[in-house]
Structure formats: C-alpha cells, structure tokens
Amino acid sequence: SEEDDYEKQLDRARIWAREWRFRVGVHHLRGLTDAERAGREYAEVATATVAALWPFVVAAFAEKHGAPPGRGAAVLGMGSLGAMRLNAASDLDLIVIYDGADEDMSDGRRPLATRAYYSRLTQALVTALSAPTAEGRLYEVDMRLRPSGRQGPVATSLPAFKNYQSEEAWTWEHLALTRARPVAGDGVLGDEIEAFRQELLSAPRDRSNTLKDVSDMRARLAEAKPGGASLDAKTGPGRLQDIELFAETGALLAGSAKRTIAGQIEAAEQAFGLSTEETGFLMDAQARFWRVQAAARLVAGEQSVDTDETGAGASAFLLRESAADTVEDLEANLKALADRAAGLISKHIGS
C-alpha cells in the first residue's frame, strides 16, 4: 500500500542518516577528523535528511489532501543547524514558511483550508523526523523559534512572517534570524526568504535598545542556567552559549548576514571595535568550548558528563580533544576561559 511505501521511504532515510552519523562519530573518536569538521558533517547529514524527506512527506500528504495550495513551502534551519554546526546529540530547530498565493483551499479528496493544510503538513514533517520506529528516530525537532513561539501556528504564511519580523519581532527573534538558512522545500521561495532576511538584518537598528535587550537576556540566562557542571562547555556566563549570543549581537549590529560563529565574531569585531587580541581570544575560546561540547555529547548524549561514570576511554577522549592533562586541569581551563570571556562580553554589552 501507499502507506507501507511511505514508511519504507522513511526507514531508508533513518538507516542512511544513522549510518552517516555513526561514521562521523567514529572518525571523531579515532581522531581522523576534528570537532569543527565533525560539527559541519553532522549538519550536512541533517540538511540532506530534511531535504530528502520533505518531498516524500509532501507527496504522501497530497495523496489525501491535494497538492500544496499556492507556491508551496520552504523549511528553514535555525540555530546550530542554520549555522552548520551540530553535535552528535543535537536536535533540529526548524520553521516552515508557506505562500498560499491567495488560494483558500487545497484541491484533493479531502481538501483543507490553506492554513490548516500547511500546519498539518508541518506536523507530518515533524512526525517523519522525530517519531520512534523499529529503525530508531532521526531527530528531536524544536519549533519554538517560529513567530510567536509556542503560541504561534506551526507553519507561517510568507506575508505574516515578513510582517511579524518587520513590525513585531523582539530582539531575540532577530538574533535567531541571523542563523536562519533554507534547508528544504521550494527553492525560489527559500531564495525570497533569504533575500528578505538579508534586507531585514542590514536595516539600521537602535544600538542602545539592542544592547539593553541582550544584557537582559544574559541576566535571565545566567539565572535560569547558571552553568551547572564544571565540565559544561555550553551554559553559564562566558561559555559557548554566551559567546554565540555575543557573536549574534555583533552580526545584528553590523548588519551582517553571516551565520557561522566565526563569521559572526568577525562581524562583532566591526560592531564593537574589538581589538585583534580580543577577536583572537573569542575565536580560540569558542573553538575550545566547542571541542569539549562536541566530545561530551558524543560520549554522554544529552546527559551531563560525569567522568567517574563515563569510563577511562571517554575521559581520555575528552582530555585529548581539550589538550588537558587531567580532568581537574580541564575544569580549571574551562573556568579560566569562561571568566575571561564573560568579562570581555560584559565590557562590550554592558551588564
């Protein structure tokens, strides 16, 4: 049956993605590839998976409800997927934007109103990516970065998206947009969304308001996630998430369309007038935090790393990746890096 064929197609994608992710992880563990390249390869696998699955999801949905009304939809990768740097345990931040082009309904056996059509099609994509099956699950999917977040519809029309981003979006939503990247769906629509993104990001903005908003965000993040474990490379002042937020702020203030953290730190150099030494330090700090984060997620999944429990092999891998002699050295190195980075960021953003 068509349903069986659809499930087989999904399972083929699951097997393909699982094998590639396994290969990337093994190469990283063996030192055949570094954390930066592994991060890019995980993102390439995820991008290829979403891009390959989307036409199957659309075709299966269209069998019941008719072809997508209007011009179809584009899927945007946000966050780390947009920035092309995932780890072994990353979920995927996605948003779906459609252009119904004034068509009110789909034309099929069970027609749907355009908005309902794209909402349910988006849910079908999320299910295809995240439902557990005999072949495992592909990815957890997070759609909170869509306009209006959890309150908003799961799919957003192009006019509503443009209007929201231009008139209503908060600073944090424009920060998120600095990493948005079309990954699947209609190519022409994806190009149009990308052109709008670049135009929006290059528009002048109120610097002091932006800095105040980011300062408030940092305070809220520090309160919510003070940085628990001493081996946590991601959360806490001056650690990876904080450096990424600073880099995104730099991209926003510089009107830059760059998505990668290195590109955004270069934009921050321009926006904040960083010294060559400060820029070099931030580049080095984020790379070192990323190496620890990528290694930790590979050996411990989503769990925090406890070197007493992860075993000698995992500890040795972490130490190799971070160029530290002992776990205590690694903890001290991370703390020193974070303290210096937090001070630098506070100096430029104000806190």
C-alpha positions as CSV (number, residue, x, y, z in Angstrom):
1,S,0.0,0.0,0.0
2,E,1.0,3.7,-0.3
3,E,1.3,3.9,3.5
4,D,3.7,0.9,3.5
5,D,5.8,2.5,0.8
6,Y,5.9,5.8,2.7
7,E,7.1,4.0,5.9
8,K,9.7,2.2,3.9
9,Q,11.0,5.5,2.5
10,L,11.2,7.0,6.0
11,D,13.0,3.9,7.2
12,R,15.5,4.1,4.4
13,A,16.2,7.8,5.4
14,R,16.6,6.7,9.0
15,I,19.1,4.0,8.2
16,W,21.1,6.3,5.9
17,A,21.2,9.1,8.4
18,R,22.1,6.7,11.3
19,E,25.0,5.2,9.4
20,W,26.4,8.5,8.4
21,R,26.1,9.9,11.9
22,F,27.8,6.8,13.2
23,R,30.6,7.2,10.7
24,V,31.1,10.9,11.7
25,G,31.3,9.9,15.4
26,V,33.7,7.1,14.8
27,H,36.0,9.3,12.8
28,H,35.9,11.9,15.5
29,L,36.6,9.4,18.3
30,R,39.6,8.0,16.4
31,G,41.0,11.4,15.7
32,L,40.6,11.1,11.9
33,T,38.5,14.3,12.0
34,D,38.3,17.2,14.4
35,A,35.4,18.6,16.3
36,E,34.9,21.5,13.8
37,R,34.7,19.2,10.8
38,A,32.5,16.7,12.6
39,G,30.1,19.6,13.5
40,R,29.8,20.6,9.9
41,E,29.4,16.9,8.7
42,Y,26.6,16.3,11.3
43,A,24.9,19.4,9.9
44,E,25.3,18.3,6.3
45,V,23.7,14.9,7.2
46,A,20.8,16.7,8.9
47,T,20.3,19.1,6.0
48,A,20.4,16.3,3.4
49,T,17.9,14.2,5.5
50,V,15.4,17.1,5.8
51,A,15.8,18.0,2.1
52,A,15.3,14.4,1.0
53,L,12.4,13.6,3.3
54,W,10.4,16.8,2.5
55,P,9.2,15.7,-1.0
56,F,8.1,12.3,0.3
57,V,6.2,13.9,3.2
58,V,4.5,16.4,0.8
59,A,3.6,13.6,-1.7
60,A,2.1,11.4,0.9
61,F,0.1,14.3,2.3
62,A,-1.0,15.4,-1.1
63,E,-2.4,11.9,-1.8
64,K,-5.2,12.6,0.7
65,H,-5.5,16.4,0.7
66,G,-4.4,17.5,-2.8
67,A,-1.2,19.4,-3.9
68,P,0.1,22.2,-1.7
69,P,-2.0,25.4,-2.4
70,G,-0.1,28.3,-3.9
71,R,3.7,28.2,-4.3
72,G,4.3,25.6,-1.6
73,A,6.6,26.0,1.5
74,A,10.2,26.4,2.5
75,V,11.8,24.8,5.5
76,L,14.3,26.9,7.4
77,G,17.0,25.5,9.6
78,M,17.6,27.7,12.6
79,G,20.1,27.7,15.5
80,S,23.0,25.3,15.1
81,L,21.5,23.7,12.0
82,G,21.4,27.1,10.3
83,A,24.9,27.8,11.4
84,M,26.1,24.4,10.1
85,R,27.5,23.1,13.3
86,L,25.7,20.3,15.1
87,N,26.9,17.7,17.7
88,A,26.1,14.0,18.0
89,A,23.0,14.7,20.2
90,S,21.7,17.9,18.6
91,D,18.0,18.4,18.0
92,L,16.9,20.4,14.9
93,D,15.5,23.9,15.1
94,L,13.1,24.3,12.2
95,I,10.5,26.7,11.0
96,V,8.2,26.3,8.0
97,I,7.0,29.3,5.8
98,Y,4.5,28.9,3.1
99,D,3.0,31.0,0.3
100,G,-0.6,30.2,-0.3
101,A,-0.7,32.8,-3.1
102,D,-4.4,33.7,-2.4
103,E,-5.6,30.1,-2.7
104,D,-8.1,29.4,0.1
105,M,-8.2,25.6,-0.2
106,S,-6.3,22.6,-1.4
107,D,-7.9,20.6,-4.2
108,G,-8.0,16.9,-3.2
109,R,-10.1,14.0,-1.9
110,R,-10.2,15.7,1.5
111,P,-9.5,19.4,0.8
112,L,-8.2,21.6,3.6
113,A,-8.1,25.3,4.1
114,T,-4.7,26.6,3.2
115,R,-3.6,27.5,6.8
116,A,-4.7,24.1,8.1
117,Y,-3.1,22.4,5.2
118,Y,0.4,23.8,5.9
119,S,0.0,23.3,9.7
120,R,-0.8,19.6,9.3
121,L,1.9,19.2,6.6
122,T,4.4,20.7,9.0
123,Q,3.3,18.3,11.7
124,A,3.7,15.4,9.3
125,L,7.3,16.5,8.7
126,V,8.0,16.7,12.4
127,T,6.5,13.2,12.9
128,A,8.6,11.8,10.0
129,L,11.8,13.2,11.6
130,S,11.0,12.5,15.3
131,A,8.7,9.5,15.6
132,P,10.5,6.5,17.1
133,T,10.3,3.3,14.9
134,A,12.0,0.0,14.6
135,E,14.8,1.8,12.8
136,G,15.1,4.4,15.6
137,R,14.3,8.1,15.4
138,L,16.0,10.6,13.2
139,Y,16.0,13.8,15.3
140,E,14.2,15.6,18.0
141,V,12.6,18.7,16.4
142,D,12.2,22.1,18.1
143,M,9.9,24.7,16.5
144,R,9.9,27.3,19.3
145,L,11.8,29.8,17.1
146,R,8.8,30.3,14.8
147,P,7.0,33.7,15.0
148,S,5.1,34.0,18.4
149,G,6.9,30.8,19.6
150,R,4.7,28.1,21.1
151,Q,1.6,30.3,20.8
152,G,2.0,30.8,17.1
153,P,0.8,28.4,14.3
154,V,3.3,25.7,13.4
155,A,3.6,27.0,9.8
156,T,3.6,30.7,9.0
157,S,2.5,32.4,5.8
158,L,5.1,34.4,4.0
159,P,3.2,37.8,4.3
160,A,2.6,37.1,8.1
161,F,6.3,36.1,8.5
162,K,7.5,39.3,6.8
163,N,5.1,41.5,8.7
164,Y,5.9,39.9,12.0
165,Q,9.7,40.2,11.6
166,S,9.4,43.8,10.4
167,E,6.9,45.1,12.9
168,E,6.6,42.9,15.9
169,A,9.6,40.7,16.5
170,W,11.7,41.0,19.6
171,T,15.4,41.5,19.6
172,W,16.0,37.8,20.4
173,E,13.9,36.8,17.3
174,H,16.2,38.9,15.1
175,L,19.2,37.4,16.8
176,A,17.8,33.9,15.9
177,L,17.2,35.1,12.3
178,T,21.0,35.7,12.0
179,R,21.4,32.0,11.7
180,A,18.3,31.1,9.6
181,R,19.0,29.0,6.4
182,P,16.7,27.5,3.9
183,V,17.2,23.7,4.0
184,A,14.3,22.2,2.1
185,G,11.2,22.9,0.1
186,D,10.6,25.3,-2.7
187,G,13.9,26.8,-3.8
188,V,12.5,30.1,-5.2
189,L,10.6,30.7,-2.0
190,G,13.7,29.9,0.0
191,D,15.7,32.4,-2.0
192,E,13.0,35.1,-1.5
193,I,13.0,34.4,2.3
194,E,16.8,34.7,2.3
195,A,16.7,38.0,0.4
196,F,14.2,39.3,3.0
197,R,16.4,38.1,5.8
198,Q,19.4,39.9,4.4
199,E,17.4,43.1,3.9
200,L,16.0,43.0,7.4
201,L,19.3,42.3,9.1
202,S,21.1,45.1,7.1
203,A,18.5,47.7,8.2
204,P,19.7,50.2,10.8
205,R,18.6,49.4,14.4
206,D,18.7,51.2,17.7
207,R,22.0,50.1,19.3
208,S,21.3,51.0,22.9
209,N,17.9,49.2,22.8
210,T,19.6,46.1,21.3
211,L,22.4,46.1,23.9
212,K,19.9,46.5,26.7
213,D,17.8,43.6,25.4
214,V,20.8,41.4,25.1
215,S,22.1,42.4,28.6
216,D,18.6,41.4,30.0
217,M,18.8,38.1,28.1
218,R,22.2,37.3,29.5
219,A,21.0,38.1,33.0
220,R,17.9,35.8,32.5
221,L,20.1,33.0,31.1
222,A,22.6,33.3,33.9
223,E,19.7,33.0,36.4
224,A,18.0,30.1,34.6
225,K,21.1,28.2,33.6
226,P,23.9,29.4,35.9
227,G,26.2,26.7,34.4
228,G,25.8,23.6,36.5
229,A,28.6,21.0,35.9
230,S,32.2,22.2,35.9
231,L,32.6,20.3,32.6
232,D,29.6,22.1,31.0
233,A,31.1,23.9,28.0
234,K,27.7,25.3,26.8
235,T,25.8,27.1,29.6
236,G,26.9,29.7,32.0
237,P,28.4,33.2,31.6
238,G,31.4,33.3,29.2
239,R,30.7,29.7,27.9
240,L,29.7,28.7,24.4
241,Q,26.1,29.9,24.5
242,D,27.1,33.3,25.9
243,I,29.8,33.7,23.2
244,E,27.3,32.7,20.5
245,L,24.8,35.3,21.8
246,F,27.6,38.0,21.7
247,A,28.5,36.9,18.2
248,E,24.9,37.1,17.0
249,T,24.6,40.5,18.6
250,G,27.6,41.6,16.7
251,A,26.1,40.3,13.4
252,L,22.9,42.1,14.1
253,L,24.6,45.5,14.9
254,A,27.0,45.1,11.9
255,G,24.0,44.3,9.6
256,S,25.8,41.1,8.6
257,A,24.1,38.1,7.0
258,K,26.9,35.7,8.2
259,R,25.6,32.6,10.0
260,T,28.6,30.8,11.3
261,I,30.1,31.7,14.7
262,A,33.4,32.6,13.2
263,G,31.7,34.9,10.6
264,Q,29.6,36.5,13.4
265,I,32.7,37.1,15.6
266,E,34.3,38.9,12.7
267,A,31.1,41.0,12.5
268,A,31.3,41.6,16.2
269,E,34.9,42.8,15.8
270,Q,33.5,45.5,13.5
271,A,30.3,46.3,15.5
272,F,32.1,46.6,18.9
273,G,35.5,47.7,17.7
274,L,37.2,44.7,19.3
275,S,41.0,44.6,19.4
276,T,42.7,42.0,17.3
277,E,43.6,40.3,20.6
278,E,40.0,40.2,21.8
279,T,38.8,38.8,18.5
280,G,41.5,36.2,18.5
281,F,40.7,35.2,22.1
282,L,37.0,34.8,21.3
283,M,37.7,32.7,18.2
284,D,40.0,30.5,20.3
285,A,37.6,30.3,23.3
286,Q,34.6,29.3,21.3
287,A,36.7,26.6,19.4
288,R,37.9,25.2,22.7
289,F,34.5,25.1,24.2
290,W,33.1,23.5,21.1
291,R,35.7,20.8,21.2
292,V,34.6,19.9,24.8
293,Q,30.9,20.2,23.9
294,A,31.2,18.0,20.8
295,A,33.2,15.4,22.7
296,A,30.9,15.4,25.7
297,R,27.8,15.0,23.5
298,L,29.4,12.1,21.6
299,V,30.3,10.1,24.7
300,A,27.4,11.1,27.0
301,G,24.5,12.1,24.7
302,E,22.2,14.6,26.4
303,Q,23.5,13.7,29.9
304,S,26.0,15.9,31.6
305,V,29.4,14.4,31.7
306,D,30.5,12.6,34.8
307,T,34.0,11.3,34.3
308,D,33.6,8.9,37.1
309,E,30.8,7.2,35.2
310,T,31.8,7.6,31.5
311,G,34.8,5.4,31.9
312,A,38.5,5.7,31.0
313,G,38.1,5.8,27.2
314,A,35.6,8.6,27.3
315,S,37.7,10.6,29.8
316,A,40.8,10.1,27.6
317,F,38.9,11.3,24.5
318,L,37.7,14.4,26.4
319,L,41.3,15.2,27.5
320,R,42.7,14.6,24.1
321,E,40.1,16.9,22.5
322,S,40.8,19.6,25.1
323,A,44.6,19.2,25.2
324,A,44.4,18.9,29.1
325,D,46.4,16.5,31.2
326,T,43.8,15.7,33.8
327,V,40.1,16.3,34.3
328,E,40.9,18.8,37.1
329,D,43.1,20.7,34.6
330,L,40.3,20.7,32.1
331,E,37.8,22.0,34.6
332,A,40.2,24.8,35.6
333,N,40.9,25.7,32.0
334,L,37.2,25.9,31.2
335,K,36.6,28.1,34.2
336,A,39.5,30.5,33.3
337,L,38.3,30.7,29.7
338,A,34.7,31.4,30.8
339,D,35.7,34.0,33.3
340,R,37.8,35.9,30.8
341,A,35.1,35.6,28.0
342,A,32.3,36.7,30.4
343,G,34.3,39.8,31.4
344,L,35.1,40.7,27.8
345,I,31.4,40.3,26.7
346,S,30.1,42.3,29.7
347,K,32.6,45.1,28.9
348,H,31.1,45.5,25.4
349,I,27.5,44.7,26.0
350,G,27.2,46.3,29.5
351,S,25.6,44.2,32.2
